[in-house]
Amino acid sequence: MKKENRLGRTVTASCISMGRVVDRAGSGPGDHLRAMAILLVGVSFMAGTGAVGADDVKWSALQIVDVNAMDWDEQPRFKSKSKTFFRGDKGSFVYARFSPTWDTKPFAGGPLGSHYHLWNEFAYMLEGDLVVTEPVSPYQKNGALYRYVEGTWLDRPAYTLHGGGWVTGGMRAQNPCTLIIFEEGDGSVVTVGPDGDHYQPDFEGRPDPYEPDWQAVKQFPRPWIVDSAAALEWEDDTVLAGRLVKWLSDDQLEGFRAQLVKIPPGWTSPEGTPKTYFEQANRMRYMIYGDMQVWNFDGPDSAGEATTVTKDFYIHQGPRSIWGYGDGPVTEQGAVWLEVTYAKGLTHGGGEIEQPIALE
């Protein structure tokens, strides 16, 4: 396990959590805390008088985790090997690895059958392929089959049907696959059909057990699924010169945006680029390729301390966490990362995303 940097921001073997400590197995709040799983998250710093015009502004550290250094979850998610590397107030961010198929049986779908959630989720395929059924009706026996390949982006609204198999055919995943998926809710599932049920945890304020009436749902929305490698092209970033982006999702009403971002080898931030922060937005960055220097700042006048992040590092920028660059190249090899921004908290519904606030 790597040592923390001086300011205690780099977490290399444990999940990071907003507001509570989570054990490194990723199975829930840390009832049995391991010594190595105590995280220095929510660290804040008192800044003196600065350009923001406040004497008592609290600054929060960026939260950085090396997913490769984590242990696998003791209670894995999605019938896969998984690492739960981040937990919000309600949801969680999971790295999941699925084995290849070992037989020639027809596609049977997931173990839950056709189901939906009461919250949104997003996912990005890191490698391999995965077949997912996307029915439009709870009575449908052969839902549309989507093959997720490396670079596929999924933006799934609440109440979207997915899962289940094909009765009369189908297609099969050909390779093992690895993906990351963020669930905005508690992981609970509502299944449809004759055996429709609700899988724990139950919802606060509702009967226990909660047995939802899936037949009362009259509209099941559709997900946004795009193969970013085949269907999207890189374009110049309008925010910082020299960066390239691919637009994956942008919901200005609900306050949710997702992009792929790429910087070339040796990229340096343009002269005069200010450090920035959000008052209430959250920005999530997951490294897909290369290397990048990420700076943590105590406050507006801090010179910062750099951490080198590489493939499968996660960087969380919460409210009042400063993002900026030091002198010299930001990357040697170049870098590609997934960047997701929520307007408020870590759920849809936060309204328009604020512009980053510059520190001068």
C-alpha positions as CSV (number, residue, x, y, z in Angstrom):
1,M,0.0,0.0,0.0
2,K,1.4,3.4,-1.0
3,K,1.8,6.0,1.7
4,E,-0.5,9.0,1.8
5,N,0.9,12.3,0.7
6,R,1.6,15.0,3.3
7,L,-2.0,16.4,3.3
8,G,-3.6,12.9,3.5
9,R,-5.6,13.0,0.3
10,T,-4.4,9.9,-1.6
11,V,-6.3,6.7,-0.7
12,T,-4.8,3.7,-2.3
13,A,-6.4,0.7,-0.7
14,S,-9.8,1.7,0.6
15,C,-13.1,3.1,-0.5
16,I,-13.8,6.8,0.0
17,S,-17.0,8.0,1.4
18,M,-18.9,11.3,1.7
19,G,-19.9,11.6,5.3
20,R,-19.0,8.2,6.7
21,V,-16.3,5.6,6.9
22,V,-16.8,2.5,4.7
23,D,-14.9,-0.7,5.3
24,R,-12.5,-1.7,2.5
25,A,-14.7,-4.7,1.6
26,G,-17.3,-2.2,0.3
27,S,-20.2,-4.0,2.0
28,G,-21.6,-1.0,3.9
29,P,-20.8,1.4,6.7
30,G,-17.8,0.3,8.6
31,D,-19.2,-1.6,11.6
32,H,-15.9,-3.5,11.8
33,L,-13.3,-0.9,10.9
34,R,-10.0,-2.1,9.8
35,A,-7.0,0.0,10.7
36,M,-6.0,0.5,7.1
37,A,-9.5,1.6,6.1
38,I,-9.7,4.8,8.2
39,L,-9.9,7.5,5.5
40,L,-9.0,11.1,5.7
41,V,-12.0,12.3,3.8
42,G,-13.9,15.5,4.4
43,V,-10.7,17.1,5.4
44,S,-11.1,20.9,5.4
45,F,-8.8,23.8,5.7
46,M,-9.4,27.3,6.9
47,A,-8.2,29.9,4.4
48,G,-7.2,33.4,5.2
49,T,-8.4,36.4,3.4
50,G,-8.2,35.7,-0.3
51,A,-9.7,36.6,-3.7
52,V,-13.0,34.9,-2.8
53,G,-13.6,37.7,-0.3
54,A,-14.2,35.5,2.8
55,D,-12.0,35.1,5.9
56,D,-13.6,31.9,7.1
57,V,-14.1,29.9,4.0
58,K,-13.6,26.1,4.5
59,W,-11.7,24.3,1.7
60,S,-12.1,20.6,1.2
61,A,-9.5,18.3,-0.2
62,L,-9.8,16.4,-3.4
63,Q,-10.3,12.7,-2.7
64,I,-8.1,10.3,-4.7
65,V,-8.3,6.5,-4.7
66,D,-6.2,4.0,-6.6
67,V,-8.8,1.4,-7.5
68,N,-6.1,-1.2,-8.5
69,A,-4.7,-1.2,-5.0
70,M,-8.1,-2.0,-3.4
71,D,-9.2,-5.4,-2.3
72,W,-12.2,-7.0,-4.0
73,D,-15.6,-6.6,-2.2
74,E,-16.3,-9.5,0.2
75,Q,-19.9,-9.2,-0.8
76,P,-19.6,-8.6,-4.6
77,R,-22.2,-6.7,-6.6
78,F,-24.0,-7.7,-9.9
79,K,-22.9,-11.4,-9.7
80,S,-19.4,-10.2,-10.6
81,K,-16.1,-9.4,-8.9
82,S,-16.4,-5.9,-7.7
83,K,-14.7,-3.0,-5.9
84,T,-16.9,-0.4,-4.3
85,F,-14.5,2.5,-4.4
86,F,-16.8,5.5,-3.5
87,R,-20.0,6.0,-1.6
88,G,-22.1,9.1,-1.5
89,D,-24.9,9.8,0.8
90,K,-27.2,7.4,-1.0
91,G,-25.4,5.8,-3.9
92,S,-22.1,4.1,-4.7
93,F,-19.5,3.9,-7.5
94,V,-18.5,0.3,-8.4
95,Y,-15.7,-1.2,-10.5
96,A,-17.1,-4.6,-11.7
97,R,-15.4,-7.4,-13.6
98,F,-17.5,-10.1,-15.3
99,S,-16.1,-13.5,-16.3
100,P,-16.5,-14.9,-19.9
101,T,-19.3,-17.4,-20.6
102,W,-18.2,-21.0,-20.2
103,D,-20.9,-22.8,-22.2
104,T,-23.0,-22.6,-25.4
105,K,-26.4,-22.2,-23.7
106,P,-28.7,-19.4,-25.1
107,F,-28.6,-16.0,-23.5
108,A,-30.6,-16.2,-20.2
109,G,-30.1,-12.7,-19.0
110,G,-29.5,-11.6,-15.4
111,P,-30.7,-13.5,-12.3
112,L,-33.3,-10.9,-11.5
113,G,-35.2,-10.9,-14.7
114,S,-36.7,-7.7,-16.1
115,H,-36.5,-4.9,-13.4
116,Y,-36.1,-1.2,-12.8
117,H,-34.8,1.2,-10.1
118,L,-36.3,4.3,-8.5
119,W,-33.1,6.2,-9.2
120,N,-30.8,7.0,-12.1
121,E,-27.5,5.2,-12.8
122,F,-24.6,5.6,-15.3
123,A,-22.0,3.2,-16.5
124,Y,-18.9,3.1,-18.8
125,M,-17.3,0.0,-20.3
126,L,-13.6,-0.1,-19.8
127,E,-12.9,-3.3,-21.8
128,G,-14.5,-6.5,-23.1
129,D,-18.2,-6.9,-24.0
130,L,-21.5,-7.4,-22.2
131,V,-25.0,-8.2,-23.5
132,V,-27.9,-6.4,-21.7
133,T,-31.6,-6.8,-22.5
134,E,-33.5,-3.5,-22.7
135,P,-37.3,-4.3,-22.9
136,V,-39.8,-1.5,-23.5
137,S,-42.7,-3.3,-21.8
138,P,-42.9,-5.4,-18.5
139,Y,-44.8,-8.0,-20.6
140,Q,-42.1,-8.3,-23.3
141,K,-40.4,-11.7,-23.5
142,N,-37.7,-10.8,-26.0
143,G,-36.3,-7.4,-25.1
144,A,-33.9,-5.5,-27.4
145,L,-30.4,-6.8,-27.0
146,Y,-27.5,-4.3,-26.7
147,R,-23.9,-5.4,-26.9
148,Y,-21.8,-3.1,-24.7
149,V,-18.2,-2.9,-25.9
150,E,-15.2,-0.9,-24.8
151,G,-16.2,2.8,-24.7
152,T,-19.9,2.2,-24.4
153,W,-21.7,4.9,-22.3
154,L,-24.9,4.2,-20.4
155,D,-27.1,6.9,-19.0
156,R,-30.1,5.2,-17.4
157,P,-33.1,7.1,-16.0
158,A,-35.2,5.9,-13.1
159,Y,-37.9,3.4,-14.0
160,T,-36.0,2.1,-17.1
161,L,-36.6,-1.6,-17.7
162,H,-33.6,-3.8,-18.2
163,G,-32.5,-7.3,-17.6
164,G,-34.2,-10.6,-18.3
165,G,-33.4,-13.0,-21.1
166,W,-34.7,-14.1,-24.5
167,V,-37.3,-16.8,-24.8
168,T,-36.6,-17.6,-28.4
169,G,-33.0,-16.7,-29.1
170,G,-30.5,-14.0,-28.3
171,M,-26.8,-13.2,-28.5
172,R,-24.0,-13.9,-26.1
173,A,-21.1,-11.9,-24.6
174,Q,-17.9,-13.1,-26.2
175,N,-15.3,-11.9,-23.7
176,P,-14.8,-11.0,-20.1
177,C,-15.6,-7.4,-19.4
178,T,-14.8,-4.6,-17.0
179,L,-17.0,-1.6,-16.3
180,I,-17.6,1.1,-13.8
181,I,-21.1,1.9,-12.7
182,F,-22.5,4.6,-10.4
183,E,-25.9,4.1,-8.8
184,E,-27.6,7.2,-7.4
185,G,-29.7,5.1,-5.1
186,D,-29.4,2.3,-2.5
187,G,-29.0,-0.6,-5.0
188,S,-32.6,-1.8,-4.5
189,V,-34.4,-3.5,-7.4
190,V,-38.1,-3.7,-8.4
191,T,-38.8,-6.7,-10.6
192,V,-41.8,-7.0,-13.0
193,G,-44.0,-9.8,-14.2
194,P,-45.9,-12.6,-12.4
195,D,-43.2,-12.9,-9.7
196,G,-42.6,-9.1,-9.4
197,D,-41.1,-8.2,-6.1
198,H,-38.8,-5.8,-4.3
199,Y,-35.3,-6.6,-3.3
200,Q,-33.8,-5.1,-0.2
201,P,-33.0,-2.6,1.1
202,D,-36.5,-1.2,1.7
203,F,-37.2,2.4,1.2
204,E,-37.4,4.8,4.2
205,G,-40.9,5.6,5.1
206,R,-42.5,2.7,3.3
207,P,-43.8,-0.6,4.7
208,D,-41.3,-3.3,5.4
209,P,-41.3,-5.3,3.3
210,Y,-42.2,-2.9,0.5
211,E,-44.1,-4.6,-2.3
212,P,-44.4,-2.1,-5.1
213,D,-47.2,-2.2,-7.6
214,W,-45.2,-2.4,-10.8
215,Q,-48.5,-2.5,-12.8
216,A,-49.3,1.0,-11.6
217,V,-46.3,2.3,-13.6
218,K,-47.6,3.5,-16.9
219,Q,-44.4,4.9,-18.5
220,F,-41.0,3.2,-18.7
221,P,-38.4,5.7,-20.1
222,R,-35.6,4.6,-22.4
223,P,-31.9,4.7,-21.6
224,W,-29.2,6.6,-23.6
225,I,-26.7,4.1,-24.8
226,V,-23.8,5.2,-27.1
227,D,-20.7,3.5,-28.4
228,S,-18.4,6.4,-27.9
229,A,-15.6,4.9,-30.0
230,A,-17.8,4.2,-33.0
231,A,-20.4,6.9,-32.9
232,L,-18.6,10.0,-31.4
233,E,-15.6,11.9,-32.5
234,W,-13.2,14.1,-30.4
235,E,-13.7,17.8,-30.6
236,D,-11.8,20.8,-29.3
237,D,-12.6,21.7,-25.7
238,T,-14.1,25.2,-25.4
239,V,-12.9,25.6,-21.8
240,L,-9.1,24.9,-22.0
241,A,-7.0,25.1,-25.2
242,G,-5.3,21.9,-26.2
243,R,-7.9,19.6,-24.5
244,L,-10.2,17.4,-26.5
245,V,-13.7,16.2,-25.4
246,K,-16.5,13.8,-26.4
247,W,-20.0,14.7,-25.1
248,L,-21.7,11.7,-23.6
249,S,-24.7,13.3,-21.7
250,D,-25.8,16.9,-20.9
251,D,-29.0,17.4,-19.0
252,Q,-29.2,21.1,-18.1
253,L,-32.6,20.8,-16.5
254,E,-31.6,17.9,-14.2
255,G,-28.1,19.0,-13.6
256,F,-26.1,16.1,-15.0
257,R,-23.2,16.2,-17.5
258,A,-20.7,13.6,-18.7
259,Q,-17.7,13.9,-21.1
260,L,-14.6,12.0,-22.1
261,V,-11.6,14.3,-21.8
262,K,-8.2,13.9,-23.5
263,I,-4.9,15.7,-23.2
264,P,-1.9,15.0,-25.3
265,P,1.6,14.1,-24.1
266,G,3.4,17.0,-22.5
267,W,0.2,19.1,-22.2
268,T,0.5,22.2,-20.1
269,S,-2.4,24.4,-18.9
270,P,-2.6,27.7,-20.8
271,E,-0.8,30.6,-19.2
272,G,-3.1,32.4,-16.7
273,T,-5.4,29.4,-16.2
274,P,-6.9,30.1,-12.7
275,K,-7.6,27.6,-10.0
276,T,-11.4,27.0,-9.7
277,Y,-13.9,25.4,-7.4
278,F,-17.7,24.8,-7.1
279,E,-19.9,26.1,-4.4
280,Q,-22.2,23.1,-4.5
281,A,-21.5,20.9,-7.6
282,N,-19.6,17.6,-7.5
283,R,-17.2,16.5,-10.3
284,M,-16.1,12.8,-10.6
285,R,-13.1,11.9,-12.7
286,Y,-12.1,8.3,-13.6
287,M,-8.7,7.7,-15.3
288,I,-9.0,5.5,-18.4
289,Y,-5.5,5.9,-19.9
290,G,-2.2,7.5,-19.3
291,D,-0.9,9.7,-16.4
292,M,-1.8,13.1,-15.0
293,Q,-0.5,15.3,-12.2
294,V,-3.4,16.2,-9.8
295,W,-2.8,19.1,-7.4
296,N,-4.3,19.4,-3.9
297,F,-4.5,22.9,-2.5
298,D,-4.9,24.1,1.1
299,G,-6.6,27.2,-0.1
300,P,-6.5,30.0,-2.7
301,D,-2.9,31.0,-1.9
302,S,-1.5,27.4,-1.6
303,A,1.2,26.3,-4.1
304,G,-0.4,22.9,-4.0
305,E,1.0,19.4,-3.7
306,A,1.0,17.1,-6.7
307,T,-0.1,13.4,-6.9
308,T,0.5,11.3,-10.1
309,V,-2.6,9.4,-11.1
310,T,-2.7,6.7,-13.7
311,K,-5.2,4.3,-15.2
312,D,-8.0,3.3,-12.8
313,F,-7.5,6.2,-10.4
314,Y,-10.6,8.0,-9.2
315,I,-10.6,11.7,-8.3
316,H,-13.6,13.3,-6.5
317,Q,-13.9,17.0,-6.5
318,G,-16.6,18.0,-4.0
319,P,-18.0,21.4,-3.2
320,R,-15.2,23.9,-2.2
321,S,-12.5,21.5,-3.5
322,I,-10.0,23.5,-5.5
323,W,-9.0,22.3,-9.0
324,G,-5.9,23.7,-10.6
325,Y,-2.5,23.1,-12.2
326,G,1.1,23.6,-11.2
327,D,4.0,24.7,-13.4
328,G,5.2,22.5,-16.2
329,P,3.6,19.5,-18.0
330,V,0.5,18.0,-16.6
331,T,1.1,14.7,-18.3
332,E,4.0,12.7,-19.8
333,Q,2.1,10.0,-21.7
334,G,-1.1,11.9,-22.3
335,A,-4.3,11.1,-20.5
336,V,-7.9,10.2,-21.0
337,W,-10.6,10.3,-18.3
338,L,-14.3,10.1,-17.8
339,E,-15.6,13.3,-16.2
340,V,-19.1,13.5,-14.7
341,T,-20.6,16.5,-13.0
342,Y,-23.7,16.8,-10.8
343,A,-25.2,20.3,-10.1
344,K,-25.9,19.5,-6.5
345,G,-25.2,16.3,-4.5
346,L,-24.9,13.1,-6.4
347,T,-28.3,12.7,-7.9
348,H,-30.3,14.1,-10.9
349,G,-32.6,17.0,-10.0
350,G,-30.1,19.7,-8.9
351,G,-31.0,22.2,-11.6
352,E,-28.5,23.9,-13.9
353,I,-24.8,23.2,-13.2
354,E,-23.0,26.3,-11.9
355,Q,-20.0,27.7,-13.7
356,P,-16.6,27.0,-12.0
357,I,-15.7,29.9,-9.7
358,A,-12.2,31.3,-10.5
359,L,-9.7,32.1,-7.8
360,E,-7.6,35.1,-8.8
